Amino acid sequence: MSGTKTRKVYGADFKAKVALEAVRESKTLNELGQEFGIHPVQIGQWKKELRQRASELFESKRGPQPVAEHRDPERLYGEIGRLKMELDWLKKKSGLSLPR
């Protein structure tokens, strides 16, 4: 089976580079396809996705938002208690007595 083709996987950086080149429109999709060794239809799809999702970059306000999970210690202690009960139940059902 020497004739089987393997699917190429491109990284996000490479996709972004090619899509930005396509958005600039300094070259046609066919020219970009020859330059990067990718089918022009694929470049068109990456270009379309870049345009659709570009606004997501600017939706959030300044800086990353704090994660609310770390601000609720009561919920975290409840989660610890639930997990401890599950562990005790599993130990009991399995017949194992693990040292503490």
Secondary structure, 3 states (H helix, E strand, C coil): CCCCCCCCCCCHHHHHHHHHHHHHCCCCHHHHHHHHCCCHHHHHHHHHHHHHHHHHHHCCCCCCCCCHHHHCHHHHHHHHHHHHHHHHHHHHHHCCCCCC
